[in-house]
Amino acid sequence: MLTKLKKKVQEMLSAEAKAAHKIGLTPNIVSAIGFILAFLSATAYALSQEHPLMLILGLVLLMSSGFCDTLDGVLARTFQQASVFGGFLDSLLDRYADAAVYAGIIIGGLCNPIIGLIALAGSFMVSYSRARAEAAGIKMESIGIAERPERIIILAAATIAEVFLPTALNIGIIVLAVLSNFTVLQRGLHVYKTLKKGNRPEN
């Protein structure tokens, strides 16, 4: 849904990509940094009940992780460092990052555990449905209302609201549980319609 906006943001990060390249950072290193930031964000969420300021720290780390997730792609394209393994590693670390953040929110008691697990499962299935569809030659980018950028934005907004409304993150996770699983349904229907029309691209 935010794919076009994401591309515009990527174009704006050329200066940051050049600076990262100048100090020796590669796309894979940036992806790894993003994962570490997500893990630290999860830790902050998990500790937020005991230390309220950890909630803000969790938000900052989450957004920093999201920044790295965008920067690694810009870096790869700008300096011709894209590779099949790099794409695989980026996707793999993104899934671990998502799992860590959701786990941190659940452990921190910031949402209903069952709803949190449903949201996590939906998040994984959004990515899995794209991988399976694209393996079959069906383009899936921008299909669905809750791709990863949208989910991060919803989570960030809910975290900010949580500072003023203690139930906001729980509501945000409910929204994510609904939207992520609805996105899986959208992608399933897209694949079905594409195959039914015989529009699958030739490999």
C-alpha positions, 0 to 999 in steps of 0.5 A: 500500500505504501510501496510508491511512498517507500520508493520516494523515501528510498530516492531521498536516502541517496546521501545517507547511502553514500555516507554509509558506503564511505565508512565501509557499511555493506547492505548485509551489515546494515540489515544486521544492524537493523535486526540488532536494533529491532531486538533492542526495541523488543527488549525495551518493550518487554521492560516498559512496565517497570520503566515507562521511559523504555516505551519511548526507547522501544519506539526510537529503536523500532523506527531506527530499525525500519530506517536500516531496513530501507537503507540497506536496499538503497545501498545495494542498488546505488552501489550495485551490491544487490545479491540473491543471498543479500535479499534472502538474508534481509528477508530472514532478518526481517522475520526475526525482527518482527518476531522479536518486537511482537514477543517484546510487546507480549512479554511486556504485558502491553497486549492480549497474548492471544491477539499478539500471537494472531498478529505475529502469525498474520505478519509471518503469513503476509511475507510467506504468501508473497514469497510463495506467490513470487516463487510461482512467478506472480508479482505481489508487491503492493498487493494488500493493505498491511505490508511491513511498512504499514505495520511498522507505522501502525505499531509506532503510532500505537506506541506513541498513543500508549504514552497517553492511553494505556490500552493503545498498544493493545488496540494497535495489536488488534488492528494489526491482527485484523489487517495482516490476516486480511492482507493474507486473504487479499493476496490469496485472492490475487493469486487465485484470480491471476492463475484462473485468468492464466496470467501467470508470467512465464519463467 
